[in-house]
Amino acid sequence: MDIKDLQEKVELHLTSVWKEPVKVTEIFHLSGGACQDNYALEIQSNVSKKSLVLRTDKGGSLLSSLSKRDEFKVAELVYKAGVKTPTPVFLEEESSVIGSPFFLMEKIAGKATGRYITKDKELDGYRKTKMVSDLASNLAKLHTVVPEMVTDSDLKQKLKLVPIDNYISQSITDLHQSLDELPEAHPAIELCLHWMELHAPNIDKIVLVHGDYRTGNFMMNAEGLQGILDFEFAHFGDRHEDIAWLCMRDWRFGRIGKEVGGFGDRKDFYKAYEMTSGIPVDPYKVTFWEIMGNIRWAIGSAQQAERHLSGKDKGIELASIGRRTAEMEWEAMRLIEELENAV
């Protein structure tokens, strides 16, 4: 959509909904990745000025991602749980306004890029002192959201509440199904899925899982953590999923020795998480979910490539992501070998 056209449509709609004149005094496109579109808005009304972000889908989002309605509802739950995240402001569920559903949230300061968070000198002080503990404590707060707290039955269904005893087996079954839908064979993924079936741990409790808690999905500046972003892959699951996802090799941006997001150490993250949650972190479960995470991302990368190769949604970013599949396959097998040798 032309940005001028978007500006006019948002002005008209918010004026109608909020029952007061609304003027979008500034609007520009933000980076949103392969699946999302984000726009920064400066909004002026009779009583206030607001700096907001409009978040909507591109032509085709990943099949496993939440709708904009559900993502907004999750953001509300997480915000109420005390997680540092942008304030949810407004949800529009109808596609007729701008061509797809969207929501507005508070615009916060900071940057989310991997290179900035892991290497920029501006963050040296924060990186050495509170970055790990801030992210661990906010994740622990996010995990206080449990199924009983979700009163919206439709949202609870979308968050895929699975009985605790079946959760891991269902996760593996879902990955088998996604793998079978790909046009090419991936024997390394098949091998890893078989290993996971034989070595699945127990789960202590089903909680809300961010689903993409990693470097790139939180905003920071020299003053510290500004906010956790992007709840489009949220679901009910095992708390160790999120911890493992943040520790995956692919999110370290070249700083391989810093296993937590490319900026921290596991023991420090585990300790800070335990201090806030009062629940011990199980290193074996983290590694198991790290293997699962690599396989999930390997399949997701292959799916992104297929969107490009099939002609459904052409894009160089989709094609380049697809090339990462082999890296995740290798990492998953390396982790399995590491666990087997430790026995």
Backbone hydrogen bonds, N-H to C=O, Kabsch-Sander energy under -0.5 kcal/mol:
donor,donor_aa,acceptor,acceptor_aa,energy
6,L,2,D,-2.4
7,Q,3,I,-2.2
8,E,4,K,-2.1
9,K,5,D,-2.2
10,V,6,L,-2.4
11,E,7,Q,-2.3
12,L,8,E,-2.4
13,H,9,K,-2.2
14,L,10,V,-2.8
15,T,11,E,-2.2
16,S,12,L,-1.8
17,V,13,H,-2.6
18,W,14,L,-2.9
19,K,15,T,-0.7
20,E,15,T,-0.8
23,K,44,Q,-2.8
25,T,23,K,-1.0
25,T,42,E,-1.9
26,E,42,E,-1.1
28,F,40,A,-1.8
30,L,38,N,-3.4
36,Q,32,G,-1.0
37,D,56,T,-3.0
38,N,30,L,-0.8
39,Y,54,L,-2.3
40,A,28,F,-2.7
41,L,52,L,-3.0
42,E,26,E,-2.4
43,I,41,L,-0.6
43,I,50,K,-3.0
44,Q,23,K,-3.1
45,S,48,S,-2.8
50,K,43,I,-2.6
52,L,41,L,-2.7
52,L,50,K,-0.7
53,V,105,M,-2.6
54,L,39,Y,-3.1
55,R,53,V,-0.5
55,R,103,F,-2.6
56,T,37,D,-2.7
57,D,101,P,-0.6
58,K,35,C,-2.6
65,S,62,L,-1.7
66,L,232,E,-3.5
71,E,67,S,-2.6
72,F,68,K,-2.2
73,K,69,R,-2.1
74,V,70,D,-2.3
75,A,71,E,-2.2
76,E,72,F,-1.9
77,L,73,K,-1.9
78,V,74,V,-2.7
79,Y,75,A,-2.4
80,K,76,E,-2.2
81,A,77,L,-1.2
82,G,79,Y,-1.4
83,V,78,V,-1.9
85,T,83,V,-1.2
89,V,104,L,-2.5
90,F,104,L,-1.7
92,E,102,F,-2.9
93,E,91,L,-0.5
99,G,95,S,-2.2
102,F,92,E,-2.0
103,F,55,R,-1.7
104,L,90,F,-3.1
105,M,53,V,-1.9
106,E,87,T,-2.5
107,K,51,S,-2.7
108,I,106,E,-0.6
111,K,220,M,-2.7
117,I,113,T,-2.3
118,T,114,G,-2.5
119,K,115,R,-2.0
120,D,115,R,-0.8
120,D,116,Y,-1.2
123,L,120,D,-1.5
124,D,121,K,-1.7
127,R,123,L,-3.4
128,K,124,D,-1.7
129,T,125,G,-0.9
129,T,126,Y,-0.5
130,K,126,Y,-1.3
131,M,126,Y,-2.2
134,D,130,K,-2.9
135,L,131,M,-2.0
136,A,132,V,-2.3
137,S,133,S,-2.6
138,N,134,D,-2.0
139,L,135,L,-1.8
140,A,136,A,-2.2
141,K,137,S,-1.9
142,L,138,N,-2.1
143,H,139,L,-1.9
144,T,141,K,-1.6
145,V,142,L,-1.5
146,V,144,T,-0.6
149,M,146,V,-2.1
150,V,147,P,-1.6
151,T,149,M,-0.8
153,S,151,T,-0.9
156,K,152,D,-2.5
157,Q,153,S,-1.9
158,K,154,D,-2.1
159,L,155,L,-1.9
160,K,157,Q,-1.6
161,L,156,K,-0.8
162,V,160,K,-0.6
166,N,163,P,-1.6
167,Y,163,P,-0.8
167,Y,164,I,-0.6
170,Q,166,N,-2.7
171,S,167,Y,-2.2
172,I,168,I,-2.3
173,T,169,S,-2.3
174,D,170,Q,-2.6
175,L,171,S,-1.7
176,H,172,I,-2.4
177,Q,173,T,-2.3
178,S,174,D,-2.4
179,L,175,L,-2.6
180,D,176,H,-2.5
181,E,177,Q,-1.2
182,L,179,L,-1.3
189,I,186,H,-0.6
190,E,186,H,-1.8
191,L,187,P,-2.3
192,C,188,A,-2.0
193,L,189,I,-2.6
194,H,190,E,-2.1
195,W,191,L,-2.1
196,M,192,C,-2.4
197,E,193,L,-1.9
198,L,194,H,-1.2
199,H,195,W,-1.0
207,V,205,K,-0.5
207,V,237,G,-2.7
208,L,145,V,-2.7
209,V,235,H,-3.6
214,R,212,D,-1.1
217,N,214,R,-2.4
219,M,227,G,-2.8
220,M,111,K,-2.3
221,N,224,G,-1.7
224,G,221,N,-2.3
226,Q,219,M,-3.3
227,G,219,M,-1.3
228,I,84,K,-2.7
229,L,217,N,-3.0
234,A,231,F,-1.7
235,H,209,V,-1.9
236,F,159,L,-2.7
237,G,207,V,-3.0
239,R,205,K,-0.5
241,E,238,D,-2.1
242,D,238,D,-0.6
242,D,239,R,-0.6
243,I,239,R,-1.3
244,A,240,H,-2.5
245,W,241,E,-2.5
246,L,242,D,-2.0
247,C,243,I,-1.1
248,M,244,A,-0.6
248,M,245,W,-1.0
251,W,248,M,-1.7
252,R,249,R,-1.7
255,R,252,R,-2.1
256,I,254,G,-1.4
258,K,255,R,-1.5
259,E,257,G,-1.2
260,V,264,G,-2.3
261,G,246,L,-1.7
261,G,259,E,-1.1
262,G,258,K,-1.5
263,F,260,V,-2.2
264,G,260,V,-1.4
269,F,265,D,-1.9
270,Y,266,R,-3.3
271,K,267,K,-2.0
272,A,268,D,-2.1
273,Y,269,F,-2.6
274,E,270,Y,-2.5
275,M,271,K,-2.0
276,T,272,A,-1.6
277,S,273,Y,-2.8
278,G,274,E,-2.6
286,V,282,D,-2.1
287,T,283,P,-2.3
288,F,284,Y,-2.7
289,W,285,K,-2.6
290,E,286,V,-1.8
291,I,287,T,-2.3
292,M,288,F,-2.4
293,G,289,W,-2.9
294,N,290,E,-2.2
295,I,291,I,-2.0
296,R,292,M,-2.8
297,W,293,G,-2.6
298,A,294,N,-2.3
299,I,295,I,-2.4
300,G,296,R,-2.4
301,S,297,W,-2.7
302,A,298,A,-2.0
303,Q,299,I,-2.3
304,Q,300,G,-2.1
305,A,301,S,-2.2
306,E,302,A,-2.1
307,R,303,Q,-1.9
308,H,304,Q,-1.4
309,L,305,A,-3.2
310,S,306,E,-2.5
311,G,308,H,-1.0
312,K,307,R,-0.6
313,D,307,R,-2.3
319,A,315,G,-2.0
320,S,316,I,-2.5
321,I,317,E,-2.2
322,G,318,L,-1.7
323,R,319,A,-0.8
323,R,320,S,-0.7
324,R,321,I,-2.0
325,T,322,G,-1.2
327,E,324,R,-0.7
328,M,324,R,-1.6
329,E,325,T,-2.1
330,W,326,A,-2.3
331,E,327,E,-2.2
332,A,328,M,-2.4
333,M,329,E,-2.0
334,R,330,W,-2.2
335,L,331,E,-2.3
336,I,332,A,-2.0
337,E,333,M,-2.3
338,E,334,R,-2.1
339,L,335,L,-2.3
340,E,336,I,-2.7
341,N,337,E,-2.3
342,A,338,E,-1.0
343,V,339,L,-0.8
343,V,340,E,-0.7
